[in-house]
Amino acid sequence: MIKFIRFFDLHRGEDKKETVLQSVVNNISFRGANAWILACAIVIASIGLNVNSTAVIIGAMLISPLMGPIVGAGFALGTFDFPLLKQSIKNLLIATAISLVVSFLYFTLSPFKEAQSELLARISPNIYDVLIAFFGGLVGVIAITRVDKGNPIPGVAIATALMPPLCTAGYGLAMGNISYFAGALYLYIINCVFICLATFAIVKYLRYPKAHYVDKQREKRITQTITIITLVLVIPSFYFAYIMLQQRKYTNKVELFIQQELTEKGYTVIYERLVQNRSPKILELAFLAKKFSNQEIEILSQAMKSLGIENTKLVIRQDSLDVRTSILDEINQRNISVNEKDLTIRALNNKLAKYELDNHQFQSDLSILFPDIEDYSIGVQSRYVQTDSISKHIAFIYAPKETLTEEQINKLKQWVHNQFPRDSIDFIQR
């Protein structure tokens, strides 16, 4: 048992406490180079959020010096060094103000105002963010107290993610969106406080000497204050986690409904939109070919309720113009960038889809109905009737084992025409 405890002993490999404390104090200040590095990191992170680039955001987190005053505050609480605590909080407030101002200016001047997924991920913190901040903070302070610092520090900077919430808060200010600002600032405060608490816990465990004597009564008040702050931050995060869990359950039920009641029955869904921020919720669907009657829509609505999808209105877009308009609106809302190449590919796919058929089934039927045909090819060709006139035809080229009678040829033409009733077909015998 003693050997097992020694296996997790943090005192092994620990750096001198004086050296660690001096390093912590040196990283607190946000004047000169640190202020410039922070401002540049905020611009980089804001660009990453603006263009939805995870790699750019990670780069900004790696160069950010924001961890310094937070770790300093944790060491100050653990050693009851109140001047250091005051200095750490002051510098953290300066860093926060610089970050908000720089991100506010960036998003005010940026021509791209849409909230991307990377940005939206920072406006609804929950208990998982609390756990990430706390355990990330533990890793960070453990690494700081080692003789061999190792490589956990960059990972801690990425995991705890102090930069993106600040930039998102700046975006909320620039757009006048108070909910975005409040949600992002709440996440930033969670990260700061729980990194600080993790630092405080390790400092206490490693028994760093007290900088000032504190009587038992005052130490008790400090502990009570820390507990109250922790509860104030943790309780809302549980609520947000519950909301997220309910939304995920609801989304899974909707996907199950679409799979069981529509996709598995052969209906091709070409458009799907789920609106959850209203009552009742709305599920909008459009299909490739199927037209639903009012009775069928009512049956589907009852099927939704049987799967536990309550307070949801099913809307099926059946007018082609209406569907097209809805899809274009959805594309505009999501800011999907479509270049000329994408449009060309899409147009060609649409043309090919017109003549798409089950080749295996076509070949199987042909071999049964017309066993004398040895091989064939089929495709779409352009017929140049005049110099300024082009028409599209399907060319069916076949090679019979023996010469077909006129009756057999007529039957073949009739059968192929039935496969493509709306198209002109050219029959060519090799």
N, C-alpha and C positions, 0 to 999 in steps of 0.2 A: 504493500500500500504506500509506504514511504517512497519507494522508487517511482511509483506511478505519479505521485504528487510532484516529485522532483522533475519528472518528464515535462511538466507544464510550468516549471518555476521560471517566472519572468526576471528574476534577479540574475540569472545566468546570461552573460553577454550584455549586461546593462552598462551603459556609459556612466561616467562620473556625473553626479547630479548637478554640480556647479557648471560643468560644460554644457549640459542639456539646457539648464535654465538660461545661460548666457545666449545660447543659440535661439531659444524661444524669444527672448527680449529683443534680439537683433532683427527678428522677422516681423515685429509688430508694426513698425512705423510705415506710414504711407505718404512719405515725402520724397521728392526727387525722383529717382529711377523707378521705385515701386509704383508711384502714382502714374507715371507714363506707361509702365508695363500693364497696369490694371486697365487704363483707358484703352490701350490698343487691344487688349484681350476682350474687352467688352464690345468693341467694334467688330472684331472677328466673330465672336459668338452671335452678335446681332445679325451679321450677314448670314451665318450658318442657319439661324432660325428663319431668316427671311427667304432664303432659297431652299430651305428644307434639306440641308446637307449635314448629316450626322458626323462625317469626318471633320468638317470645319469646326463644328461645336466641340468635338473632343479635343481638337488642337487648341482651342481657346481655353478649355478647362485645364489643360496641361501647363500653360504658361501663366495662369492666374495666380497671384500672390494672396488671394483672399483667406486662405487657411491660417495665415500667421496670427492675426489678432484673435481669432476664435480659439485657437490652441492656447494662446497667451491668456485668454480669459479663464480657460479651464485650469491652467497651471496656477493662476492667481487665486482662484477659488479653493483649489486643493491645498495651497500653502498659506492661505489667508493673507496674501500680499495685496492689500487693498489699493495702494498706489499703482501697482501693476494692473489690477483689475480696471481701475479708472482709465488708465492709459490704453488698455486693450479695447475697452468699449468705445472710447473716443475715436480711436483709429478705425475701428470697425464701422462706426457711423460715418466717418469721412469717406471710407472706401465705398460704403453703400450709396452715399450721396453722389460721389463721382460716377459710379456705375449707372445710377438712375438717370442722371443728367445726360451722360454720353449716349445711352441707349435711347432715351427720349428724343434727343437731337437726330440720331440716326434714323429712327422710324418716322420722324416728322418729315425728314428730307427724302426718304426712300420713296421711289415711285411705286413700289410693290407693297400694297397695304393688306393683302389677304393673309389670314392666319393659317399657317401650314400645320401639318400634323405634329412636327417637332415642337412647335410653340404651344399648341393646344394640349400637349401632354404635360405641360407644367402649370395648369390652372386648376387642377382638382387633386390636391395631395391627399393621401390616405395613410393608414397605419403602416403600409409597406415602405413608404418614404421615410417614416420614422425609424423603422428597423434598419434601412439602408444607411441613414445618417448616423445612427448610433454605432452600428458594427463597423461602418467605414471609419468613423472617428476612432474606434478602438484600435483598428489596424494602424491608422496614422500615428497615433500617440505612442503605440508600442514600437513602431519603427523609429520614431524620433528619439526614444530613450535607449536605443541600441548603439553599441560601439560601431558595428557594421550596419549601416542604415539599410542596405539592401535596395530592392526595387519596388517596395509596396507603395511609396509615396505617389508616383504618377497614377497608379490604379485607384488610390484613395481620392485623388483630385477628380477623376472621372466618375467614380461611383457616387460620391457625395453631391456632385453637380451643383455647385454654388452659383456659377455664372448664368446658366440658362434661365433660372427663375428670375434673377435680377433683370435680365434683358427682356423677359416676358412682361415683367412689371412695367418696364419702360415703354414697351409696346402698348400696354393697357393705358398708360398716361397719354401717349401720343394719339391714340385712337379715341380717347375719352371713354374707354370701356372700364368701368369701375370693377366689374366682376372679374375680369382678366387680371387687373392690377391687384385686387385683394387676394385672389387665389394664388397668384405667383408669389406675392410677398409673404403669404402664409407658408408656402413651401420653403422659401428662403429662410424664414425665421425658424421653421422646424429643423432645417439642416444646421443652422448656426447653433441653436440651443442643444441639440442632441450630440453634435460633435463636441461641444463644450462639456456636456455631461459625461461623455465617454472619456474625455481627457481628465476630468475631475476624478472619475472612478479609478483610472490607472494611477494617477498621482497619489491618491489615497492608498491604493494597494501597494505601491512601491515605497510608501512612507517617506515622501519628500519632506524635509524639515519645514516647520512653520516659520514664515518670515516675521510674523508678529504674534504675540501671545493673545489668545482669544479665550475668554471665560466660557464655561459650559453653557450658560444661558444664551450668550450671543451665538455660539456654534449651533445650538439647537434652533435658533431663529433662522439662521442661514440655511440649515437643512430643511426646515419647514417651507421656506421661500422657494427653494429649489423644487421641492415636492409639488407645491401649488402650481408653479410655472409648468412643470412636466405634465400635470393633469390637465391644465388649461389647453395645452397644445395637443395632447394625445386624444382626449375625448372627441373633439370634432373629427379627427382623422379616422376614428372607428366608424363614425357616421358616414363619412365619404367612402370608406371601404365597403360599407354595407350597401350604399347606393350603387357603387360600381358592380358589386356582386349581383344585385338585382337586375341591373341593366344587362349584364352578361347572360344571366339566366333567361331573361326575356328575349334577347337576340338569338340565343340558341334554340328557343322554342319556335321562333319565327322561321329560322333556317330549317328546322325539322318539319314544320308545316309545309314549306315550299318543296322540300325534298319528297315527303310522303304523298302529299295530295296533288302535286303538280308535276314535278320533274319525273318521278317514277312512273307516272301515268302517260308519259310521252309528250307533255306540253313543254315547249321550249320558251323559257323566260328570257326576254331580251332587255328588260328594264325592271329594276327593283329599287325602291326608295322607301326608307323607313324613317318616319318623323316621330321622335319620342318626346320632344319638348312642348307638347300640347296635350290637351285632353278633349276628346279621346285621341289616342295615338293613331297614326295613319300609316297603313301599308299599301303602297302603290305598286302595281305590277302591270306589265304589258307583255304580250305573247306574240310569237312569230306568226302564227296562223289562226289559232283557236279563237273563236268568238263565244263568249259566255252569255247565256241568258240570265235574266234576273233571278230565276229559280236556282240556277247553278251557282250564282254568286252567293245567294242566301245559304245554300248547302255548304259552300266553302267557309262562310262566316261562322256557321255552326261548328264546322270541323276545327276552326281556330279556337273556339271556346272550349271544345272538348280536350284540346291540348294545353289548356291553361293560359291561352293568350286572351286576356281580358282587356276591356276598355280600349279596343282597337278597331278602327274602321277599315274595311277592305275596299280599296278603290282599284278597279281594273280599267286601264286605259285601252279602249278598243278602237277609237278613231285614229287613223294613221297620221293625220296632221297633228292631232292632240299628242300622240305618242312622240312624234318627231320634236314637237315644241318642248315637251317635258324632258326629253333626253338632252336637247341643246341647253336648256336651263340648268340641268344637272352638271353638264360639262363646264358651263360658265361658272357655276358656284364652286366647283372643285378646282378651277383654274388649270384645267388640263391643257398642256401645251401640245398642239398638233402641228407638225411641220409639213412641208409639201410632200416629202417622201411618205409620211404616214398616210396622208390623204390619197396618194397614188396607190399605195398598197391596199388601202381599204376599198377603193373603187374597183381595183382588179379582183379582189376577193369577192365583192358583190357580184361582179360579172360571172366569175367562175361558179359561184353558189347557184346561179340561175340554172346551170346545166349539171349540177351535182346529182349523182345518182349512185345507188349501191351497185358498184361494178360487179361484185360477186353474184348478186342476185340477177342482174341483167345478163351476165354470161351464163348463169345456170339456166335461166328461162330460155335463152336463145338456143342453147345446146339441146334442150328438150324439144322445143317447138320446131327448130330447124336444124336437124342433125347433119344436113348436107353442107352446112357452112363450116369451112375449115378454120378460118381465122377472120378477124374483123378489127377495124379501128374506128373511133368516133371522136369528133371534136368540133369546135366552133371555128368557122372561117369567115373572112370578109370577102364579099362578092362585089367587084367594081363594075357596076352596071354602066355608068358613064364616068367621065373624068371628074365630075363633081357630085357623084352619087355612090354611096357605099351602103350595102345591106349585109346583115348578119344571117348566116345559114349554118345549120348543123350538117356536117358531111359524114355520111355513114358509108365506109369503104369495106367491102367484104369479098372474100375469095371462097367460092363453093368448091367442094370436091369434084362435083360434076355439074354440067350446065343445068341451071334451074329452069323449070317450065314457067310459062307466063303466069299460071295460077299460083305457083309457089312464090314468084317474085311479088305478085299483088298481095299475097298474105303477109309476106315479110314487110312490105311497105306499110300495110295497114297496122301491123303490130308495133313497128317502130314509131309510127305517127301517134299511136296511143300512149307511148311513153313520153312524148313531147307534144302534147296537143296544141300548144300555142306557137309552135315554131315551124319554120320552113326547113325541110330536110332534103338534101341532095343525096341520092343513092348512086354509088359508083361501084361497079363490079370489076375486080382485077382479073 
